[in-house]
Amino acid sequence: MQEASIQGLWFIVILILGYYAFKWLARIFLPIMMQKAVRNFEKKAREQQGYQNPADHVREGETVIDKQPRPPKESNNNVGEYVDFEEVDD
């Protein structure tokens, strides 16, 4: 009877130590594994979209503007009729 309770106590102690060891190791290795997974995901997304780095086809000293100029907006002068109102005293 005494031996069974000691074995059960050792099992609980080892279980608790294993939990804290897993928690400590996860705190160290989980961020590293997440960064690697995000990098792989970004790489696959770029490959799937056919992304090309703009710096690959630009010669040194050349200026590149990636923005397209916006077309000018046309104003709508026909917005309706202007109604002048008068304040009425009661």
Summary of the structure (lengths in Angstrom):
residues: 90
radius of gyration: 34.9
end to end distance: 100.9
largest distance: 101.9
contacts: 106
relative contact order: 0.04
helix: 58%
strand: 0%
